[in-house]
């Protein structure tokens, strides 16, 4: 009987407990969702503005359903304006323009070809019409689907190709049952153009978010993250600071990790930026491809820093005599590279051409040369080789970071020339060429350092 009572009351007891806890669980879920929403808005207030802009654009095109004169002109096809706003309106101006232009051109061309295919299919007679339409749909869908595999087409026109296939099939196939195919195509294209134009105007005129500006700031921020790591690496690796300060810096030292996987974001932003008109400091035909090259150099430097980070928590102890030989040069390279990265980031943020970073790179290169000379003096005599390897590896990685800084400086100077950055009074145009001419020599010193 006890077992029976437990079987009867057990499920009801669990259900009653769940029911009593339901208000608390619901309230906690609401509070958690609210805190996450607040954090999203605080991280980037433009998200709230973008949401309101989308709502405004949809409300405007919905007027075609609310007012009889507008509805009588377009009928049910007015819904295409609403659908266009939903699929075209993106966060940035470049993304919205890209989708809007793709959709407009694809709709116009596909609509014209669809009407032409319909009239061509009618000429031989009703029996041959479905076969001709079917063949035309097969050819268009096959050819333009294959075109989506081309990298350049997929990067910039993939959405337009999809809309082209969709529009052509809708008009040509539906025209088989509807004799007023021209009027149907006209209404659909008109409403799509209205929806696309509304999206673009609202996106540009009301607090626009520019993809090019985001890409520009992201590269500068990434360089500053690398500089933060290099600034604190020397003290952290050689343990020359008190523990309290080191612990406070550990979180900022790991900020560089977000730079390792930025390739996809940078390529997307650069693609959107190419659609944007001239705005602010960014001219027409701004060298966005140079930003991708600069981003590649930044990631290369981040990979070397990732390798350096692996030695921060290593248990291998470096002998005192070895550490004394390499500590000064390693800290010098780390510090000077950090200062150089900060100057390069400042140059990008302010869009000014400056040679302030070149003197720091030159000092880092001199430290690398001095380190190579020190390693040639036979530090490992009567020393365990396993104790030397961490110090030599860290030194070689820092030399690699110096080489990356040279490439970064060269890339920033190229960007400054192509983008017509402002020239500061203290800038010397001849100094960068003197520094960059030693890039190959630095790589050779790196190879000698690894070999000892």
N, C-alpha and C positions, 0 to 999 in steps of 0.2 A: 504493500500500500504506500509505503514511503517513496518507493521508486516511481510509482504511478503518479503520486502528487507532485514529485519533482519534474516529471515529464510534462504534466499539465500546466503547472505554474511556471516552469522555467522559461518557455518562450514568451509568455505574457509578462513575466517579470522583466525580461530583457527589452521587450517592446515598450513597457512602461518607463524603464530607465532611459531608453532612447528618446521617448516622447518628452520626458521631463528635461532632458539635456538639449533638446532641439532649439529652444530660443537662445540658449547660451552659444551653441555652435553657430547658429545663423548670425548672431550679432558679432561673433569673433571673425567670421568670414567677411562680413561687411566692413568691419574695422580694418582687417588686413587688406582688403581690396582698396579701401579708401587711402590707406597709407601708401600702397604701391602707386595709386593714381597720383597722389600728391608728389611722390618722389619723381615720377615721370615728368610731371609738369615743372617741377623745380629744376630738374636736370637740363631741360630745354623748353623754355616757355613758348617757343615757336610751335610746339606740338598742339597746345591749346588753341593758338591762333589758327593753325592749319585746320583743325577740326571745325572751328566756327566758319572758316572760309568755304569748306566743302558744304556745310549746311546751308550757307547763304547761296552758293551757286545752284544747288539742287532746288532751293525754294524759288529762285528766279525762273528757272526753266519749267518749274511746275505750273507757272501761270498759264501755260498753254492749255492746261486742263481746267483751270478755274474760270477763265473768261471765254464766253461763247464765240466772240469774233475770231479769237486765235484758234480755238478748237475746231471751228467750222473750216478753217483754212487748211489744217493739217490732219484732223481726225485722230484716229488711234496711233498714227505714226508719230504723234507728239511724244509718245513714250520713248522714242529713240533719243530724244534730246536729254531726257533724264538718265538713260542708260549710258550715254556718252559722257556725261559729267562724272558718273560713278567710276567708270573705267579709265578716264583720261586724267582726272584731277590727281596730281601727285604732290609730294611734299615740296619739292624744289621747282623753280621756274623751268630749269632745263629739262627735267623729267616730264613736266606737263607740256612744254612746247614740243618735245620729241614725240610724245604720244599723240598730241593734237595734230601736228603736221603729218605724221605717219597715217593717222586715221583719215584726215581730210583728203590727202592725195590718193590713198588706197581706195577710199569710197568713191571718189570722182572717177578714177580710171576704171575700177572694177564695175561701177554702175554703167558707164558708157559701153564697156565691152559686153556686159550682161544684156543690155538692150540690143546691141548689135548682134549678139549670138541668138537672141530670141527672133529677131527679124530674119536672120539668115536661115534659121531652122524652119520658119513658116513657108519659105519659098517653094520647097519641093512638095509640100502637101502635109496633111495631118499625120499620115502614116509614118513618114520619115522624120517628123519633128522630134519625137522623144529620143530617137537614135542620135540625131545630130546634137541635141542638147546634152545627152549623156556623154558623147565623145568629147564635146567641148569642156564639160565639167571635169572629165577624167584628165585631159591634157593640162588644163589650167591648174588643177589641184596637184597633179604630179610634179609639174615643172616648178611651181612656186614653193612647194614643200621642199623640193631638192635644193632650191636656192637658199633656203634657210640654213643649210649646212655650211655655207661659206662664212668664214669667221667675221669678215667685215660687214656682210649683210646681216648676220645675226646680232652683231654688236649694236648697230644703229637702226636697222630697218626690220627687225624680226616681227615686231608688233604690226607694222604696216603690211607685211606679207600675210600674216594671219588674217587681218581684216580684209585684205584683198580677196583671199580665197573665200572667206565667209560671205562678203557682199556679192561677189560674182555668182556664187551658188544660190544665194537667196533670191536674187533678181532673175537669173536665167531659169531656175527650176520653178519658182512660183509663177513666173510669167506663162508657164504652160497651161495653168488653170485660170489665169487672170488676163483678160484681153487689154486692160488698162495698165500695161506694164510700165509705160513711160511715166504716167502720172504717179504710180507707186514708187518708182525709182526717184522721181523728183522730190516727193514728199520725204522719203527716207534720207536722201542726201541733204536736203535743206535742214531738216531737224538735227542731223548729225553735225552739220556745220554750225548751227546755232549753239548746240551744246558744247562743242569744242571751243568756239569763240568765247562763250561765257566763262568756261573754265580758265582759259588763258588770261582773259582780262582781269578776273577776280584774283588769280594767282599773282599777276604782275603788279596790279594797282594797290592791293591791300597787303601791306607788310610782306613783301616778297622774300623768299628764302632762296638764295643763289647757290647753286651747286659749286660753282667756281670759287666762291668765297669760302665755302666749307673746305674744299680741297686745299686751298691756299693756307688756311689756318691749321688744318690737320698736319701738314708737313712741318710747319714751324713748331707745333706742339710736340710732334714725335721727336724732333731734334732736341728739344728741351728735356724730354724724358731721358734720352740717351746721355745728355750732359749731366743730369742729376745723378745717374748711376756712376759715371766716371768721376764725378766730383767726390763722391764718398767711398769709392772703391779702394783707394790707397790706404786710407785710415782703417777701413774695415778688414782688408786682407792682412795688413801688417800689424793690426791691433795697436795703433798708435794713439787712439782716442779712448776716453773713459767709457765704460760700459753703458752708462745712462744715455750719452749722446748717440752712441752707435745703435742702441735699441730704438731710439726715436726715429732714426734714419732708415731703418730696415724696410719699412713700408714703402717709402718713396724710392728706395733702390730697386724695388720690383716693378715700378711703373713701366719700365721699358718693355715688359712682356707683351703689352698690347700692340706694340709696333711690329711684332713678328708676323702677324696675320692681317696686314692692312692692304695687301695687294688687290684683293677683290673690291674692297671699298674704294680705293683710289681709282681703279679702272672704271668703276661705275660712275663716280663723281666726274671724272674727266670726260666720259662719254656724254653725260648730261650737260656739262659746262660748254661743250662744243655747240649745243643748240641755243645757248643763251645769247641775247643781244648785248651790245656794249653797255656796261653799267659800272658806275663808280670808277675804280682804278683799273678795271679790266677792259682792254680795248677789243675791237673786232679782230677776229683771228688771233686771239691770245695764244701763246705757245703752250697749250695744255699738255702736249706730248712730252715736253721737257720736264713737266711736273712728275710724269710717270718715271722718267729716267732718274730724277732726283729721289723719288720714293724708293726705287730699286737700290740706290746707293745707301739710303738710310737703313733699309732692311738688312743689307749686307753687313753694315756696322752693328746692327742689333744682333745678328747671328754670332759675331765675334764676342759681343758682350754677354750673350747667353752662355757661351763657353767659359768666359771669365767668371760668371756667376756660380758655375759649378765648383769653383775652387774656394768660394767664400766659406762654405761649411765643411771643407775638407779637414780630415783628421791628420793629414800629413804635416809634420812639423819641419820647418826649414831651419837648418843649422844657422847659428848666429852669424858665423863668418860669411856664409852665402847671402843671408838676408841683408847684411850690412853692405855688401857689394851691389846688390840689385835694387834695394829699397828706394834709394834716392832717385835713380833713373826711372824706375817704374812709376813712382808717385809723380815725378815731373811729367812723364808722358800722359798719365791719366788726368792730371790737373790741367795741363795745357790743352789737351784734346777737349776737355769739358768747356774751357773758356772759348775755344774756337767754335764749338757747336753752338754755344749761346750767342756768339756774335753773328754766326750765319743765320740762326733762327731770327734774331732781331732784324737782320737785313731783309729777310723774307717778309716778316710782319709789317715792317715800315716801307717795304718796297723801295729801299735805297741801296745804292751801290757803294759798298765800303770795303776797305782792305784791312779792317781791324782784326779780322780772324787770321790773316796771313802771318802776322808776327807770332801768334801762338802756335800755329802749325810749324813754323820754322824752328821754334824752341823745342817742340815735340820731336821733330826730326833730328835735331842736334842731340837730344837726350837718347834717342834710339841709336845714334852712331856711338855715343859714349858707352852705352850699354853693350854694344857689340865688342867694343875694345876691351871692356872689363871681362867679358866672357872668354876672351882669347888668352887671358892671363893664367889659365889653369886653375880655376876655382875648385875643381873636383878632385884635386890631388889629395890622397889619403882621406877621401870622403865617400860615404855610401852613395852610390849612383841613384838609388831610389829616393834619397833625400834631396837630390839636386833637381830631379825631373819636374816637380811642381813649380819651382822657381823659374826654371828655364822655359817651361810651357807658358806660364803666366806672362813672362817677359816677351815671348814670341807673339802671344795673342795681343798684347798691348802694341807691339810694332805693327801688327795687322790692323789694329784700330787706327793707328796713325796714318797708315796707307789709305784706309777708308776715309779719313778726314780730308786727306789731300784730294781724293776723288770727289768728295762732297763739295769742297770749296770750288773745285773746277766746275762742277755742275751748277752750283749757285751762281757763279760768275757768268756762265753761259745763259742761265735764265735771266739774270739781270740785263744782259745785252739784248736778248731776244724780246724781253718784255718792256724794255726801255725804263728800267728803274731810275729813280732820281740819283744824281751824283752828289755825294756830300763833299764839302770843302776839304775835308781831311783825306779824301780818297786819293790813292795813287794808282794810276792805271797800269803802271809798268811793274809794280811790285808783284802782283799775282803771277805773271808769266815767269818771273825769276824763281818763285817757289814751286810752281807746278812743273818746272823743267826737271826737278829732282825726283819726280815720282818713280821713274824706273830705277834710279839709284837706291831709293828707299826699299823697293821690293827686293833688290839684290841683297841689301843689308839684312833684310828679313830672312832670306834663305840662308845666309851665312850664320845668322844667330841660331837658327834651328840646328844646324849642323855642328855648332860650337866652334 
